[in-house]
Amino acid sequence: MNLNEAVQQRILNLCKEKSIPLNQLTYLSNLSPADLEGLINKSKDIDIITTNKLCVAFQISLKEFFDDDLFRK
């Protein structure tokens, strides 16, 4: 699994864990639906600013976002 795939899976896992639908995540993270769709469909690379916006929406730190088995090889 590459980094983009791990990020995509982490976003989906957190949405499920926190019961946040993707359309609500766009609102909470201040991302456009197209940007979030690009991340989910792996057609867009994620940057640290976008990751931070998602972390704010999930109410977790960047450390918590990346502290997952998906990012360990």
PQR file with spaces between the fields and no chain letter, atoms N, CA, C, O and H, PARSE charges and radii, in Angstrom:
ATOM       1  N    MET     1       0.856   -1.178    0.000 -0.4000 1.5000
ATOM       2  CA   MET     1       0.000    0.000    0.000 -0.0000 2.0000
ATOM       3  C    MET     1       0.897    1.235    0.000  0.5500 1.7000
ATOM       4  O    MET     1       1.797    1.357    0.831 -0.5500 1.4000
ATOM       5  N    ASN     2       0.646    2.152   -0.939 -0.4000 1.5000
ATOM       6  CA   ASN     2       1.445    3.375   -0.961 -0.0000 2.0000
ATOM       7  C    ASN     2       0.827    4.424   -0.027  0.5500 1.7000
ATOM       8  O    ASN     2      -0.232    4.202    0.560 -0.5500 1.4000
ATOM       9  H    ASN     2      -0.085    2.053   -1.614  0.4000 1.0000
ATOM      10  N    LEU     3       1.499    5.550    0.096 -0.4000 1.5000
ATOM      11  CA   LEU     3       1.069    6.580    1.047 -0.0000 2.0000
ATOM      12  C    LEU     3      -0.322    7.116    0.723  0.5500 1.7000
ATOM      13  O    LEU     3      -1.149    7.271    1.622 -0.5500 1.4000
ATOM      14  H    LEU     3       2.359    5.730   -0.381  0.4000 1.0000
ATOM      15  N    ASN     4      -0.587    7.401   -0.547 -0.4000 1.5000
ATOM      16  CA   ASN     4      -1.915    7.918   -0.910 -0.0000 2.0000
ATOM      17  C    ASN     4      -3.019    6.922   -0.571  0.5500 1.7000
ATOM      18  O    ASN     4      -4.089    7.312   -0.103 -0.5500 1.4000
ATOM      19  H    ASN     4       0.084    7.276   -1.277  0.4000 1.0000
ATOM      20  N    GLU     5      -2.763    5.646   -0.805 -0.4000 1.5000
ATOM      21  CA   GLU     5      -3.755    4.624   -0.470 -0.0000 2.0000
ATOM      22  C    GLU     5      -3.968    4.536    1.040  0.5500 1.7000
ATOM      23  O    GLU     5      -5.093    4.359    1.507 -0.5500 1.4000
ATOM      24  H    GLU     5      -1.894    5.330   -1.185  0.4000 1.0000
ATOM      25  N    ALA     6      -2.883    4.660    1.794 -0.4000 1.5000
ATOM      26  CA   ALA     6      -2.988    4.618    3.256 -0.0000 2.0000
ATOM      27  C    ALA     6      -3.780    5.813    3.774  0.5500 1.7000
ATOM      28  O    ALA     6      -4.612    5.665    4.669 -0.5500 1.4000
ATOM      29  H    ALA     6      -1.969    4.803    1.414  0.4000 1.0000
ATOM      30  N    VAL     7      -3.526    6.990    3.219 -0.4000 1.5000
ATOM      31  CA   VAL     7      -4.262    8.190    3.632 -0.0000 2.0000
ATOM      32  C    VAL     7      -5.741    8.036    3.290  0.5500 1.7000
ATOM      33  O    VAL     7      -6.608    8.351    4.105 -0.5500 1.4000
ATOM      34  H    VAL     7      -2.850    7.109    2.492  0.4000 1.0000
ATOM      35  N    GLN     8      -6.023    7.556    2.096 -0.4000 1.5000
ATOM      36  CA   GLN     8      -7.408    7.352    1.679 -0.0000 2.0000
ATOM      37  C    GLN     8      -8.120    6.391    2.629  0.5500 1.7000
ATOM      38  O    GLN     8      -9.244    6.649    3.059 -0.5500 1.4000
ATOM      39  H    GLN     8      -5.319    7.300    1.434  0.4000 1.0000
ATOM      40  N    GLN     9      -7.465    5.301    2.946 -0.4000 1.5000
ATOM      41  CA   GLN     9      -8.077    4.319    3.842 -0.0000 2.0000
ATOM      42  C    GLN     9      -8.249    4.883    5.248  0.5500 1.7000
ATOM      43  O    GLN     9      -9.248    4.609    5.914 -0.5500 1.4000
ATOM      44  H    GLN     9      -6.552    5.091    2.597  0.4000 1.0000
ATOM      45  N    ARG    10      -7.272    5.672    5.696 -0.4000 1.5000
ATOM      46  CA   ARG    10      -7.360    6.276    7.033 -0.0000 2.0000
ATOM      47  C    ARG    10      -8.542    7.238    7.108  0.5500 1.7000
ATOM      48  O    ARG    10      -9.264    7.256    8.106 -0.5500 1.4000
ATOM      49  H    ARG    10      -6.461    5.894    5.155  0.4000 1.0000
ATOM      50  N    ILE    11      -8.745    8.033    6.066 -0.4000 1.5000
ATOM      51  CA   ILE    11      -9.885    8.958    6.032 -0.0000 2.0000
ATOM      52  C    ILE    11     -11.193    8.173    6.127  0.5500 1.7000
ATOM      53  O    ILE    11     -12.074    8.512    6.917 -0.5500 1.4000
ATOM      54  H    ILE    11      -8.159    8.019    5.256  0.4000 1.0000
ATOM      55  N    LEU    12     -11.309    7.130    5.323 -0.4000 1.5000
ATOM      56  CA   LEU    12     -12.532    6.324    5.342 -0.0000 2.0000
ATOM      57  C    LEU    12     -12.735    5.644    6.693  0.5500 1.7000
ATOM      58  O    LEU    12     -13.857    5.576    7.196 -0.5500 1.4000
ATOM      59  H    LEU    12     -10.593    6.854    4.682  0.4000 1.0000
ATOM      60  N    ASN    13     -11.649    5.143    7.278 -0.4000 1.5000
ATOM      61  CA   ASN    13     -11.748    4.497    8.594 -0.0000 2.0000
ATOM      62  C    ASN    13     -12.204    5.485    9.665  0.5500 1.7000
ATOM      63  O    ASN    13     -13.051    5.161   10.497 -0.5500 1.4000
ATOM      64  H    ASN    13     -10.738    5.198    6.870  0.4000 1.0000
ATOM      65  N    LEU    14     -11.636    6.691    9.640 -0.4000 1.5000
ATOM      66  CA   LEU    14     -12.016    7.696   10.635 -0.0000 2.0000
ATOM      67  C    LEU    14     -13.467    8.147   10.444  0.5500 1.7000
ATOM      68  O    LEU    14     -14.180    8.382   11.420 -0.5500 1.4000
ATOM      69  H    LEU    14     -10.948    6.955    8.965  0.4000 1.0000
ATOM      70  N    CYS    15     -13.894    8.267    9.199 -0.4000 1.5000
ATOM      71  CA   CYS    15     -15.302    8.618    8.949 -0.0000 2.0000
ATOM      72  C    CYS    15     -16.222    7.565    9.556  0.5500 1.7000
ATOM      73  O    CYS    15     -17.224    7.889   10.193 -0.5500 1.4000
ATOM      74  H    CYS    15     -13.314    8.076    8.406  0.4000 1.0000
ATOM      75  N    LYS    16     -15.872    6.319    9.352 -0.4000 1.5000
ATOM      76  CA   LYS    16     -16.691    5.231    9.895 -0.0000 2.0000
ATOM      77  C    LYS    16     -16.638    5.223   11.421  0.5500 1.7000
ATOM      78  O    LYS    16     -17.666    5.116   12.088 -0.5500 1.4000
ATOM      79  H    LYS    16     -15.058    6.055    8.834  0.4000 1.0000
ATOM      80  N    GLU    17     -15.424    5.337   11.962 -0.4000 1.5000
ATOM      81  CA   GLU    17     -15.225    5.306   13.416 -0.0000 2.0000
ATOM      82  C    GLU    17     -15.974    6.432   14.115  0.5500 1.7000
ATOM      83  O    GLU    17     -16.530    6.238   15.196 -0.5500 1.4000
ATOM      84  H    GLU    17     -14.588    5.424   11.419  0.4000 1.0000
ATOM      85  N    LYS    18     -15.987    7.606   13.498 -0.4000 1.5000
ATOM      86  CA   LYS    18     -16.595    8.779   14.123 -0.0000 2.0000
ATOM      87  C    LYS    18     -17.989    9.086   13.573  0.5500 1.7000
ATOM      88  O    LYS    18     -18.586   10.108   13.911 -0.5500 1.4000
ATOM      89  H    LYS    18     -15.535    7.764   12.620  0.4000 1.0000
ATOM      90  N    SER    19     -18.495    8.199   12.730 -0.4000 1.5000
ATOM      91  CA   SER    19     -19.838    8.350   12.137 -0.0000 2.0000
ATOM      92  C    SER    19     -20.004    9.703   11.442  0.5500 1.7000
ATOM      93  O    SER    19     -20.980   10.419   11.662 -0.5500 1.4000
ATOM      94  H    SER    19     -18.010    7.369   12.456  0.4000 1.0000
ATOM      95  N    ILE    20     -19.030   10.029   10.603 -0.4000 1.5000
ATOM      96  CA   ILE    20     -19.070   11.284    9.853 -0.0000 2.0000
ATOM      97  C    ILE    20     -19.213   10.945    8.367  0.5500 1.7000
ATOM      98  O    ILE    20     -18.288   10.391    7.773 -0.5500 1.4000
ATOM      99  H    ILE    20     -18.236    9.448   10.425  0.4000 1.0000
ATOM     100  N    PRO    21     -20.349   11.267    7.764 -0.5600 1.5000
ATOM     101  CA   PRO    21     -20.493   11.042    6.322  0.2800 2.0000
ATOM     102  C    PRO    21     -19.535   11.948    5.541  0.5500 1.7000
ATOM     103  O    PRO    21     -19.158   13.020    6.016 -0.5500 1.4000
ATOM     104  N    LEU    22     -19.150   11.513    4.355 -0.4000 1.5000
ATOM     105  CA   LEU    22     -18.192   12.292    3.561 -0.0000 2.0000
ATOM     106  C    LEU    22     -18.699   13.698    3.260  0.5500 1.7000
ATOM     107  O    LEU    22     -17.915   14.647    3.258 -0.5500 1.4000
ATOM     108  H    LEU    22     -19.455   10.642    3.969  0.4000 1.0000
ATOM     109  N    ASN    23     -19.998   13.845    3.005 -0.4000 1.5000
ATOM     110  CA   ASN    23     -20.505   15.194    2.718 -0.0000 2.0000
ATOM     111  C    ASN    23     -20.388   16.107    3.939  0.5500 1.7000
ATOM     112  O    ASN    23     -20.182   17.311    3.793 -0.5500 1.4000
ATOM     113  H    ASN    23     -20.635   13.074    3.007  0.4000 1.0000
ATOM     114  N    GLN    24     -20.517   15.548    5.127 -0.4000 1.5000
ATOM     115  CA   GLN    24     -20.331   16.354    6.339 -0.0000 2.0000
ATOM     116  C    GLN    24     -18.845   16.657    6.551  0.5500 1.7000
ATOM     117  O    GLN    24     -18.489   17.723    7.053 -0.5500 1.4000
ATOM     118  H    GLN    24     -20.684   14.570    5.246  0.4000 1.0000
ATOM     119  N    LEU    25     -17.987   15.719    6.169 -0.4000 1.5000
ATOM     120  CA   LEU    25     -16.548   15.939    6.308 -0.0000 2.0000
ATOM     121  C    LEU    25     -16.089   17.120    5.457  0.5500 1.7000
ATOM     122  O    LEU    25     -15.206   17.871    5.871 -0.5500 1.4000
ATOM     123  H    LEU    25     -18.276   14.853    5.762  0.4000 1.0000
ATOM     124  N    THR    26     -16.673   17.291    4.281 -0.4000 1.5000
ATOM     125  CA   THR    26     -16.298   18.441    3.453 -0.0000 2.0000
ATOM     126  C    THR    26     -16.604   19.741    4.187  0.5500 1.7000
ATOM     127  O    THR    26     -15.809   20.681    4.153 -0.5500 1.4000
ATOM     128  H    THR    26     -17.390   16.681    3.945  0.4000 1.0000
ATOM     129  N    TYR    27     -17.740   19.793    4.841 -0.4000 1.5000
ATOM     130  CA   TYR    27     -18.126   20.983    5.600 -0.0000 2.0000
ATOM     131  C    TYR    27     -17.206   21.189    6.803  0.5500 1.7000
ATOM     132  O    TYR    27     -16.711   22.293    7.028 -0.5500 1.4000
ATOM     133  H    TYR    27     -18.386   19.029    4.868  0.4000 1.0000
ATOM     134  N    LEU    28     -16.980   20.128    7.570 -0.4000 1.5000
ATOM     135  CA   LEU    28     -16.172   20.237    8.791 -0.0000 2.0000
ATOM     136  C    LEU    28     -14.711   20.573    8.500  0.5500 1.7000
ATOM     137  O    LEU    28     -14.057   21.252    9.292 -0.5500 1.4000
ATOM     138  H    LEU    28     -17.382   19.231    7.387  0.4000 1.0000
ATOM     139  N    SER    29     -14.206   20.099    7.373 -0.4000 1.5000
ATOM     140  CA   SER    29     -12.792   20.303    7.041 -0.0000 2.0000
ATOM     141  C    SER    29     -12.562   21.517    6.152  0.5500 1.7000
ATOM     142  O    SER    29     -11.421   21.894    5.888 -0.5500 1.4000
ATOM     143  H    SER    29     -14.737   19.548    6.730  0.4000 1.0000
ATOM     144  N    ASN    30     -13.645   22.123    5.693 -0.4000 1.5000
ATOM     145  CA   ASN    30     -13.557   23.259    4.779 -0.0000 2.0000
ATOM     146  C    ASN    30     -12.852   22.875    3.473  0.5500 1.7000
ATOM     147  O    ASN    30     -12.128   23.678    2.884 -0.5500 1.4000
ATOM     148  H    ASN    30     -14.572   21.817    5.907  0.4000 1.0000
ATOM     149  N    LEU    31     -13.076   21.641    3.037 -0.4000 1.5000
ATOM     150  CA   LEU    31     -12.575   21.181    1.742 -0.0000 2.0000
ATOM     151  C    LEU    31     -13.734   21.146    0.763  0.5500 1.7000
ATOM     152  O    LEU    31     -14.878   20.908    1.152 -0.5500 1.4000
ATOM     153  H    LEU    31     -13.664   20.988    3.515  0.4000 1.0000
ATOM     154  N    SER    32     -13.441   21.380   -0.487 -0.4000 1.5000
ATOM     155  CA   SER    32     -14.502   21.278   -1.487 -0.0000 2.0000
ATOM     156  C    SER    32     -14.838   19.806   -1.699  0.5500 1.7000
ATOM     157  O    SER    32     -13.990   18.938   -1.492 -0.5500 1.4000
ATOM     158  H    SER    32     -12.512   21.573   -0.802  0.4000 1.0000
ATOM     159  N    PRO    33     -16.055   19.525   -2.105 -0.5600 1.5000
ATOM     160  CA   PRO    33     -16.402   18.133   -2.413  0.2800 2.0000
ATOM     161  C    PRO    33     -15.465   17.525   -3.462  0.5500 1.7000
ATOM     162  O    PRO    33     -15.121   16.347   -3.380 -0.5500 1.4000
ATOM     163  N    ALA    34     -15.059   18.322   -4.439 -0.4000 1.5000
ATOM     164  CA   ALA    34     -14.148   17.823   -5.486 -0.0000 2.0000
ATOM     165  C    ALA    34     -12.782   17.458   -4.905  0.5500 1.7000
ATOM     166  O    ALA    34     -12.192   16.447   -5.287 -0.5500 1.4000
ATOM     167  H    ALA    34     -15.338   19.280   -4.506  0.4000 1.0000
ATOM     168  N    ASP    35     -12.281   18.279   -3.983 -0.4000 1.5000
ATOM     169  CA   ASP    35     -10.986   17.977   -3.363 -0.0000 2.0000
ATOM     170  C    ASP    35     -11.056   16.693   -2.545  0.5500 1.7000
ATOM     171  O    ASP    35     -10.171   15.843   -2.637 -0.5500 1.4000
ATOM     172  H    ASP    35     -12.760   19.100   -3.673  0.4000 1.0000
ATOM     173  N    LEU    36     -12.103   16.556   -1.751 -0.4000 1.5000
ATOM     174  CA   LEU    36     -12.232   15.350   -0.934 -0.0000 2.0000
ATOM     175  C    LEU    36     -12.427   14.119   -1.819  0.5500 1.7000
ATOM     176  O    LEU    36     -11.860   13.061   -1.548 -0.5500 1.4000
ATOM     177  H    LEU    36     -12.822   17.247   -1.676  0.4000 1.0000
ATOM     178  N    GLU    37     -13.217   14.257   -2.859 -0.4000 1.5000
ATOM     179  CA   GLU    37     -13.419   13.142   -3.788 -0.0000 2.0000
ATOM     180  C    GLU    37     -12.101   12.739   -4.444  0.5500 1.7000
ATOM     181  O    GLU    37     -11.836   11.552   -4.634 -0.5500 1.4000
ATOM     182  H    GLU    37     -13.678   15.117   -3.079  0.4000 1.0000
ATOM     183  N    GLY    38     -11.279   13.723   -4.789 -0.4000 1.5000
ATOM     184  CA   GLY    38      -9.969   13.431   -5.370 -0.0000 2.0000
ATOM     185  C    GLY    38      -9.079   12.649   -4.424  0.5500 1.7000
ATOM     186  O    GLY    38      -8.338   11.762   -4.849 -0.5500 1.4000
ATOM     187  H    GLY    38     -11.495   14.688   -4.635  0.4000 1.0000
ATOM     188  N    LEU    39      -9.150   12.976   -3.138 -0.4000 1.5000
ATOM     189  CA   LEU    39      -8.362   12.238   -2.144 -0.0000 2.0000
ATOM     190  C    LEU    39      -8.879   10.814   -1.985  0.5500 1.7000
ATOM     191  O    LEU    39      -8.099    9.866   -1.906 -0.5500 1.4000
ATOM     192  H    LEU    39      -9.751   13.696   -2.793  0.4000 1.0000
ATOM     193  N    ILE    40     -10.181   10.677   -1.940 -0.4000 1.5000
ATOM     194  CA   ILE    40     -10.792    9.362   -1.745 -0.0000 2.0000
ATOM     195  C    ILE    40     -10.573    8.471   -2.967  0.5500 1.7000
ATOM     196  O    ILE    40     -10.350    7.268   -2.834 -0.5500 1.4000
ATOM     197  H    ILE    40     -10.814   11.447   -2.005  0.4000 1.0000
ATOM     198  N    ASN    41     -10.636    9.064   -4.143 -0.4000 1.5000
ATOM     199  CA   ASN    41     -10.457    8.292   -5.380 -0.0000 2.0000
ATOM     200  C    ASN    41      -8.994    8.159   -5.783  0.5500 1.7000
ATOM     201  O    ASN    41      -8.680    7.594   -6.831 -0.5500 1.4000
ATOM     202  H    ASN    41     -10.817   10.042   -4.251  0.4000 1.0000
ATOM     203  N    LYS    42      -8.104    8.680   -4.948 -0.4000 1.5000
ATOM     204  CA   LYS    42      -6.654    8.590   -5.153 -0.0000 2.0000
ATOM     205  C    LYS    42      -6.183    9.314   -6.410  0.5500 1.7000
ATOM     206  O    LYS    42      -5.100    9.026   -6.920 -0.5500 1.4000
ATOM     207  H    LYS    42      -8.359    9.138   -4.097  0.4000 1.0000
ATOM     208  N    SER    43      -6.978   10.241   -6.911 -0.4000 1.5000
ATOM     209  CA   SER    43      -6.557   10.988   -8.092 -0.0000 2.0000
ATOM     210  C    SER    43      -5.851   12.285   -7.704  0.5500 1.7000
ATOM     211  O    SER    43      -5.374   13.024   -8.565 -0.5500 1.4000
ATOM     212  H    SER    43      -7.858   10.475   -6.497  0.4000 1.0000
ATOM     213  N    LYS    44      -5.790   12.550   -6.412 -0.4000 1.5000
ATOM     214  CA   LYS    44      -5.151   13.772   -5.922 -0.0000 2.0000
ATOM     215  C    LYS    44      -4.238   13.413   -4.760  0.5500 1.7000
ATOM     216  O    LYS    44      -4.627   12.672   -3.857 -0.5500 1.4000
ATOM     217  H    LYS    44      -6.177   11.950   -5.713  0.4000 1.0000
ATOM     218  N    ASP    45      -3.024   13.944   -4.790 -0.4000 1.5000
ATOM     219  CA   ASP    45      -2.100   13.744   -3.677 -0.0000 2.0000
ATOM     220  C    ASP    45      -2.495   14.667   -2.529  0.5500 1.7000
ATOM     221  O    ASP    45      -2.989   15.774   -2.742 -0.5500 1.4000
ATOM     222  H    ASP    45      -2.708   14.546   -5.523  0.4000 1.0000
ATOM     223  N    ILE    46      -2.270   14.193   -1.323 -0.4000 1.5000
ATOM     224  CA   ILE    46      -2.612   14.997   -0.153 -0.0000 2.0000
ATOM     225  C    ILE    46      -1.386   15.776    0.308  0.5500 1.7000
ATOM     226  O    ILE    46      -0.258   15.297    0.198 -0.5500 1.4000
ATOM     227  H    ILE    46      -1.868   13.294   -1.150  0.4000 1.0000
ATOM     228  N    ASP    47      -1.614   16.972    0.822 -0.4000 1.5000
ATOM     229  CA   ASP    47      -0.521   17.757    1.394 -0.0000 2.0000
ATOM     230  C    ASP    47      -0.777   17.932    2.887  0.5500 1.7000
ATOM     231  O    ASP    47      -1.836   17.561    3.392 -0.5500 1.4000
ATOM     232  H    ASP    47      -2.531   17.361    0.911  0.4000 1.0000
ATOM     233  N    ILE    48       0.180   18.487    3.572 -0.4000 1.5000
ATOM     234  CA   ILE    48       0.094   18.587    5.030 -0.0000 2.0000
ATOM     235  C    ILE    48      -1.009   19.553    5.465  0.5500 1.7000
ATOM     236  O    ILE    48      -1.627   19.346    6.509 -0.5500 1.4000
ATOM     237  H    ILE    48       1.041   18.789    3.162  0.4000 1.0000
ATOM     238  N    ILE    49      -1.263   20.588    4.693 -0.4000 1.5000
ATOM     239  CA   ILE    49      -2.322   21.543    5.052 -0.0000 2.0000
ATOM     240  C    ILE    49      -3.687   20.863    4.971  0.5500 1.7000
ATOM     241  O    ILE    49      -4.525   21.038    5.855 -0.5500 1.4000
ATOM     242  H    ILE    49      -0.761   20.756    3.845  0.4000 1.0000
ATOM     243  N    THR    50      -3.905   20.098    3.920 -0.4000 1.5000
ATOM     244  CA   THR    50      -5.165   19.366    3.780 -0.0000 2.0000
ATOM     245  C    THR    50      -5.304   18.321    4.881  0.5500 1.7000
ATOM     246  O    THR    50      -6.382   18.143    5.447 -0.5500 1.4000
ATOM     247  H    THR    50      -3.224   19.957    3.201  0.4000 1.0000
ATOM     248  N    THR    51      -4.210   17.638    5.176 -0.4000 1.5000
ATOM     249  CA   THR    51      -4.233   16.645    6.256 -0.0000 2.0000
ATOM     250  C    THR    51      -4.594   17.312    7.574  0.5500 1.7000
ATOM     251  O    THR    51      -5.369   16.765    8.359 -0.5500 1.4000
ATOM     252  H    THR    51      -3.335   17.783    4.716  0.4000 1.0000
ATOM     253  N    ASN    52      -4.041   18.479    7.816 -0.4000 1.5000
ATOM     254  CA   ASN    52      -4.353   19.199    9.053 -0.0000 2.0000
ATOM     255  C    ASN    52      -5.827   19.599    9.102  0.5500 1.7000
ATOM     256  O    ASN    52      -6.455   19.513   10.157 -0.5500 1.4000
ATOM     257  H    ASN    52      -3.411   18.923    7.178  0.4000 1.0000
ATOM     258  N    LYS    53      -6.382   20.033    7.975 -0.4000 1.5000
ATOM     259  CA   LYS    53      -7.811   20.378    7.930 -0.0000 2.0000
ATOM     260  C    LYS    53      -8.668   19.164    8.282  0.5500 1.7000
ATOM     261  O    LYS    53      -9.661   19.277    9.001 -0.5500 1.4000
ATOM     262  H    LYS    53      -5.872   20.103    7.118  0.4000 1.0000
ATOM     263  N    LEU    54      -8.271   18.007    7.769 -0.4000 1.5000
ATOM     264  CA   LEU    54      -9.010   16.781    8.082 -0.0000 2.0000
ATOM     265  C    LEU    54      -8.875   16.435    9.560  0.5500 1.7000
ATOM     266  O    LEU    54      -9.838   16.003   10.194 -0.5500 1.4000
ATOM     267  H    LEU    54      -7.464   17.915    7.185  0.4000 1.0000
ATOM     268  N    CYS    55      -7.685   16.624   10.101 -0.4000 1.5000
ATOM     269  CA   CYS    55      -7.474   16.342   11.525 -0.0000 2.0000
ATOM     270  C    CYS    55      -8.345   17.239   12.400  0.5500 1.7000
ATOM     271  O    CYS    55      -8.912   16.783   13.393 -0.5500 1.4000
ATOM     272  H    CYS    55      -6.902   16.974    9.586  0.4000 1.0000
ATOM     273  N    VAL    56      -8.449   18.497   12.035 -0.4000 1.5000
ATOM     274  CA   VAL    56      -9.320   19.415   12.777 -0.0000 2.0000
ATOM     275  C    VAL    56     -10.760   18.909   12.713  0.5500 1.7000
ATOM     276  O    VAL    56     -11.467   18.905   13.721 -0.5500 1.4000
ATOM     277  H    VAL    56      -7.989   18.867   11.228  0.4000 1.0000
ATOM     278  N    ALA    57     -11.184   18.488   11.539 -0.4000 1.5000
ATOM     279  CA   ALA    57     -12.549   17.973   11.382 -0.0000 2.0000
ATOM     280  C    ALA    57     -12.777   16.723   12.227  0.5500 1.7000
ATOM     281  O    ALA    57     -13.844   16.553   12.815 -0.5500 1.4000
ATOM     282  H    ALA    57     -10.610   18.491   10.720  0.4000 1.0000
ATOM     283  N    PHE    58     -11.773   15.852   12.286 -0.4000 1.5000
ATOM     284  CA   PHE    58     -11.890   14.623   13.073 -0.0000 2.0000
ATOM     285  C    PHE    58     -11.582   14.846   14.557  0.5500 1.7000
ATOM     286  O    PHE    58     -11.749   13.940   15.373 -0.5500 1.4000
ATOM     287  H    PHE    58     -10.906   15.991   11.809  0.4000 1.0000
ATOM     288  N    GLN    59     -11.138   16.043   14.894 -0.4000 1.5000
ATOM     289  CA   GLN    59     -10.755   16.404   16.267 -0.0000 2.0000
ATOM     290  C    GLN    59      -9.643   15.491   16.783  0.5500 1.7000
ATOM     291  O    GLN    59      -9.702   14.960   17.892 -0.5500 1.4000
ATOM     292  H    GLN    59     -11.003   16.779   14.231  0.4000 1.0000
ATOM     293  N    ILE    60      -8.624   15.330   15.928 -0.4000 1.5000
ATOM     294  CA   ILE    60      -7.436   14.566   16.303 -0.0000 2.0000
ATOM     295  C    ILE    60      -6.205   15.355   15.873  0.5500 1.7000
ATOM     296  O    ILE    60      -6.302   16.282   15.069 -0.5500 1.4000
ATOM     297  H    ILE    60      -8.576   15.761   15.027  0.4000 1.0000
ATOM     298  N    SER    61      -5.060   14.986   16.408 -0.4000 1.5000
ATOM     299  CA   SER    61      -3.808   15.635   16.023 -0.0000 2.0000
ATOM     300  C    SER    61      -3.234   14.959   14.774  0.5500 1.7000
ATOM     301  O    SER    61      -3.647   13.862   14.398 -0.5500 1.4000
ATOM     302  H    SER    61      -4.981   14.232   17.061  0.4000 1.0000
ATOM     303  N    LEU    62      -2.281   15.634   14.148 -0.4000 1.5000
ATOM     304  CA   LEU    62      -1.577   15.015   13.023 -0.0000 2.0000
ATOM     305  C    LEU    62      -0.899   13.727   13.463  0.5500 1.7000
ATOM     306  O    LEU    62      -0.885   12.739   12.729 -0.5500 1.4000
ATOM     307  H    LEU    62      -1.946   16.525   14.454  0.4000 1.0000
ATOM     308  N    LYS    63      -0.339   13.744   14.664 -0.4000 1.5000
ATOM     309  CA   LYS    63       0.313   12.548   15.191 -0.0000 2.0000
ATOM     310  C    LYS    63      -0.681   11.397   15.278  0.5500 1.7000
ATOM     311  O    LYS    63      -0.367   10.269   14.897 -0.5500 1.4000
ATOM     312  H    LYS    63      -0.350   14.547   15.261  0.4000 1.0000
ATOM     313  N    GLU    64      -1.874   11.681   15.777 -0.4000 1.5000
ATOM     314  CA   GLU    64      -2.897   10.639   15.886 -0.0000 2.0000
ATOM     315  C    GLU    64      -3.332   10.134   14.507  0.5500 1.7000
ATOM     316  O    GLU    64      -3.606    8.947   14.334 -0.5500 1.4000
ATOM     317  H    GLU    64      -2.130   12.597   16.086  0.4000 1.0000
ATOM     318  N    PHE    65      -3.392   11.037   13.536 -0.4000 1.5000
ATOM     319  CA   PHE    65      -3.781   10.626   12.187 -0.0000 2.0000
ATOM     320  C    PHE    65      -2.799    9.595   11.637  0.5500 1.7000
ATOM     321  O    PHE    65      -3.202    8.570   11.087 -0.5500 1.4000
ATOM     322  H    PHE    65      -3.169   12.001   13.676  0.4000 1.0000
ATOM     323  N    PHE    66      -1.511    9.878   11.791 -0.4000 1.5000
ATOM     324  CA   PHE    66      -0.490    9.001   11.215 -0.0000 2.0000
ATOM     325  C    PHE    66      -0.084    7.852   12.135  0.5500 1.7000
ATOM     326  O    PHE    66       0.647    6.954   11.715 -0.5500 1.4000
ATOM     327  H    PHE    66      -1.184   10.711   12.237  0.4000 1.0000
ATOM     328  N    ASP    67      -0.543    7.871   13.370 -0.4000 1.5000
ATOM     329  CA   ASP    67      -0.221    6.796   14.310 -0.0000 2.0000
ATOM     330  C    ASP    67      -1.205    5.645   14.122  0.5500 1.7000
ATOM     331  O    ASP    67      -2.060    5.387   14.969 -0.5500 1.4000
ATOM     332  H    ASP    67      -1.137    8.600   13.711  0.4000 1.0000
ATOM     333  N    ASP    68      -1.061    4.974   13.007 -0.4000 1.5000
ATOM     334  CA   ASP    68      -1.963    3.889   12.635 -0.0000 2.0000
ATOM     335  C    ASP    68      -1.155    2.836   11.880  0.5500 1.7000
ATOM     336  O    ASP    68      -0.172    3.158   11.213 -0.5500 1.4000
ATOM     337  H    ASP    68      -0.366    5.184   12.319  0.4000 1.0000
ATOM     338  N    ASP    69      -1.571    1.600   11.987 -0.4000 1.5000
ATOM     339  CA   ASP    69      -0.858    0.511   11.315 -0.0000 2.0000
ATOM     340  C    ASP    69      -0.771    0.702    9.802  0.5500 1.7000
ATOM     341  O    ASP    69       0.127    0.152    9.164 -0.5500 1.4000
ATOM     342  H    ASP    69      -2.370    1.339   12.528  0.4000 1.0000
ATOM     343  N    LEU    70      -1.679    1.463    9.228 -0.4000 1.5000
ATOM     344  CA   LEU    70      -1.638    1.716    7.787 -0.0000 2.0000
ATOM     345  C    LEU    70      -0.333    2.380    7.354  0.5500 1.7000
ATOM     346  O    LEU    70       0.106    2.215    6.215 -0.5500 1.4000
ATOM     347  H    LEU    70      -2.409    1.910    9.746  0.4000 1.0000
ATOM     348  N    PHE    71       0.284    3.130    8.264 -0.4000 1.5000
ATOM     349  CA   PHE    71       1.489    3.884    7.925 -0.0000 2.0000
ATOM     350  C    PHE    71       2.767    3.194    8.392  0.5500 1.7000
ATOM     351  O    PHE    71       3.860    3.746    8.266 -0.5500 1.4000
ATOM     352  H    PHE    71      -0.073    3.264    9.189  0.4000 1.0000
ATOM     353  N    ARG    72       2.626    2.006    8.923 -0.4000 1.5000
ATOM     354  CA   ARG    72       3.795    1.234    9.356 -0.0000 2.0000
ATOM     355  C    ARG    72       4.047    0.132    8.338  0.5500 1.7000
ATOM     356  O    ARG    72       3.120   -0.533    7.877 -0.5500 1.4000
ATOM     357  H    ARG    72       1.738    1.557    9.025  0.4000 1.0000
ATOM     358  N    LYS    73       5.292   -0.043    8.003 -0.4000 1.5000
ATOM     359  CA   LYS    73       5.620   -1.102    7.031 -0.0000 2.0000
ATOM     360  C    LYS    73       6.193   -2.295    7.725  0.5500 1.7000
ATOM     361  O    LYS    73       6.529   -3.285    7.076 -0.5500 1.4000
ATOM     362  H    LYS    73       6.045    0.498    8.378  0.4000 1.0000
